[in-house]
Each structure stands twice: as structure tokens, then as C-alpha cells.
């Protein structure tokens, strides 16, 4: 699980079965100081996040489990919109 900032959206003409109706967003992963870390990535949006929002993501198997049906081929899923961070 990690934080990220939504940069924009991805538009697809075709999607894998199980991803129909799901939005794909470009997200910049952030470290604990909310500084960019690594390259932007595409994540499936499960919470209707918007551009510029701070979000909570899960990766790997947990990302696939966040969707119905489970085990669709995704590497990252947005599972929460962050209200505040207290470090």
C-alpha cells in the first residue's frame, strides 16, 4: 500500500474482460513526505478519484482483489481518497 497523486486519465478503446466500466488513471507514486518517487503508473480507480487528489493505492495481488471479478490483470488499484496524513 502506498500514496499517490492523480495526474490524469487513460482512454482505452478496448479493455480486458472484467475492466469494462472501470476508469484508468495515471498516478504519481509518493513517498512518506509526499514527494514523487519512481515513474507515473496506471491504476484502476475503484473510488471515483479526481485529478490532483491524494489517493491510497494497493499493488500486485491486492490490486486484482480490489475488483469484481477478482484476478483481473492489474498491477495497481486506487482503493481510497486521502483526507489527511499525519506523520
C-alpha angles and dihedrals in degrees: 000000000000145000127260142170120232110239102176148305137289119223117209128186091200132022136190115268107273094035096075110125093015119120120230116212133190108235131187110216114229134203125229089279090054091248119141115267124185126342127319114267139196117251133181111245114227097165106045096253120183137217113290096017123134107237140186116232138189125204142203117007093355089060091057091047091056090070136070115258093035125228099042111154103266131133099197137026130185107229103167146021111228118230097181142352122212113189 
